Amino acid sequence: MENKIALRTEIKSLRKNLNITGISKILVEKVKMHQAFKSADNVMLYYPLKYEINLLELLKEDKNFYFPKVDGENLLVCPYNDNFQKSELNILEPCSEPVSAEILDLIIVPALAIDKSNYRLGYGGGFYDKFLSKNPGIKTLVPICSKFVYEKLPHEDFDVPVDYAVTN
């Protein structure tokens, strides 16, 4: 667990020096070309934090978009509209009413890093791992800067690998 904490700190520091805007533009194009995105009708995005890959440009695509909202230890799936508010975790979340996760075809999952086995290093809350373990049939994709692809990351039994990673 200490390894994860140290890695999170290191990666957060490193990514402050990256051209996140440029990397995000490249990754938006790569996600648009990915078969999992092309074939999906209902896609869950995340609202980016500062220095995080920004895929909001995807909202221009002809898809139904959803965003996560934290409810206790769970993630809720909420339809996209222009109405967001800051949560207790200081993350912009949708103000729309949640729907069943079963509607989703693809979840675009945020990550600080990913390894060659598609295990991701998240922010430590476990929200996505819990959500993905309850919804194993939904395809998952992580957009990640190639600098943060590792051979092997530390992971726990409850960590859920994603299906795909897209790098710049």
C-alpha positions in Angstrom: 0.0 0.0 0.0 2.9 2.4 0.8 4.2 1.8 -2.8 0.9 3.0 -4.2 0.9 6.1 -2.0 4.5 7.0 -3.0 3.7 6.4 -6.7 0.6 8.6 -6.5 2.6 11.4 -5.1 5.4 11.0 -7.7 3.0 10.8 -10.7 1.0 13.8 -9.5 4.2 15.8 -9.3 5.5 14.6 -12.7 2.3 15.3 -14.6 2.3 19.0 -13.5 5.1 19.5 -16.0 3.4 17.8 -19.0 1.5 19.5 -21.8 -1.8 18.0 -20.6 -3.8 20.0 -23.2 -1.7 18.6 -26.1 -1.8 15.0 -24.7 -5.5 15.3 -24.1 -6.1 16.3 -27.8 -4.1 13.3 -29.0 -6.0 11.0 -26.7 -9.4 12.3 -27.7 -8.6 11.4 -31.3 -7.3 8.0 -30.3 -10.4 7.3 -28.2 -12.7 8.3 -31.1 -10.9 5.8 -33.3 -11.0 3.0 -30.7 -13.4 0.2 -31.6 -14.9 0.1 -28.0 -15.8 3.8 -28.3 -17.0 3.5 -31.9 -19.4 0.6 -31.1 -20.7 2.2 -27.8 -24.0 4.1 -27.7 -23.8 4.9 -23.9 -20.5 6.1 -22.5 -19.5 7.2 -19.0 -16.9 9.9 -18.9 -15.3 11.6 -16.0 -14.9 15.3 -15.3 -11.2 16.0 -15.3 -9.3 17.3 -12.4 -6.4 19.8 -12.9 -3.5 18.1 -14.7 -5.8 15.2 -15.6 -6.4 13.9 -19.2 -9.4 16.0 -20.5 -11.8 14.1 -22.8 -14.7 16.5 -22.6 -14.2 17.1 -26.4 -15.8 13.7 -26.8 -19.1 15.2 -25.8 -19.5 16.5 -29.4 -19.8 12.9 -30.6 -23.1 11.3 -31.4 -23.4 9.3 -28.2 -25.3 9.3 -24.9 -22.9 10.4 -22.2 -23.0 9.8 -18.5 -20.9 11.0 -15.6 -20.2 9.4 -12.2 -21.5 10.8 -8.9 -20.1 9.6 -5.6 -22.8 8.4 -3.1 -21.1 7.1 0.0 -18.8 4.4 -1.2 -20.6 4.0 -4.5 -20.5 5.6 -7.9 -23.9 6.5 -9.4 -24.4 6.8 -13.2 -25.9 10.2 -14.1 -27.0 11.4 -17.6 -24.9 14.3 -18.9 -26.3 17.8 -19.0 -24.5 21.1 -18.6 -25.3 21.3 -14.9 -22.4 20.3 -12.6 -21.6 21.1 -9.0 -18.6 20.5 -6.8 -18.8 17.5 -4.5 -17.3 17.0 -1.0 -14.3 15.5 -2.8 -13.9 18.7 -4.8 -14.9 17.0 -8.1 -17.4 18.4 -10.5 -20.4 16.0 -10.6 -23.7 16.0 -12.6 -26.9 17.3 -11.0 -29.0 14.9 -13.0 -30.8 11.9 -11.4 -29.0 8.5 -11.6 -29.9 5.7 -13.9 -29.0 2.0 -13.9 -25.4 1.2 -14.7 -26.7 -1.5 -17.0 -27.3 1.1 -19.7 -23.6 1.6 -20.2 -21.6 0.1 -23.0 -18.3 1.8 -22.1 -16.7 3.4 -19.1 -13.8 5.7 -19.6 -11.9 5.4 -16.4 -9.4 7.9 -14.9 -6.0 6.8 -13.8 -2.7 8.1 -12.6 -0.9 5.1 -14.2 -1.5 1.7 -15.7 0.6 -1.4 -16.2 1.0 -3.9 -19.0 -1.7 -6.2 -17.4 -4.1 -3.2 -17.5 -4.2 -2.7 -13.7 -4.6 1.0 -13.0 -3.3 3.2 -10.2 -6.2 5.4 -9.2 -6.6 8.1 -6.6 -7.0 5.6 -3.7 -10.7 5.8 -3.0 -11.6 2.5 -4.6 -14.8 3.9 -6.2 -14.1 2.6 -9.7 -12.9 -0.8 -8.5 -16.0 -1.3 -6.5 -18.2 -0.1 -9.4 -16.4 -2.3 -12.0 -16.6 -5.4 -9.8 -20.4 -4.9 -9.6 -20.6 -4.3 -13.4 -18.2 -6.7 -15.0 -20.0 -6.8 -18.4 -19.3 -3.2 -19.2 -16.2 -2.5 -21.3 -13.6 -0.2 -19.8 -11.0 2.1 -21.3 -8.2 4.2 -19.6 -6.7 7.2 -21.5 -3.2 7.6 -20.2 0.0 9.4 -21.0 2.6 6.9 -22.3 5.0 8.2 -19.6 2.8 6.5 -17.0 2.6 3.0 -18.5 4.5 0.7 -16.2 5.6 -2.9 -16.6 3.9 -3.8 -13.3 2.1 -1.8 -10.7 1.3 -2.9 -7.1 -2.3 -4.1 -6.9 -4.6 -5.7 -4.3 -7.1 -8.5 -4.7 -10.0 -6.1 -5.1 -8.3 -4.1 -7.9 -10.1 -4.6 -11.2 -8.0 -4.4 -14.5 -9.5 -2.5 -17.4 -10.2 -3.9 -20.8 -8.2 -1.3 -22.8 -5.7 1.5 -22.5 -5.1 4.3 -25.0 -1.8 6.2 -24.9 -0.4 9.2 -26.7 
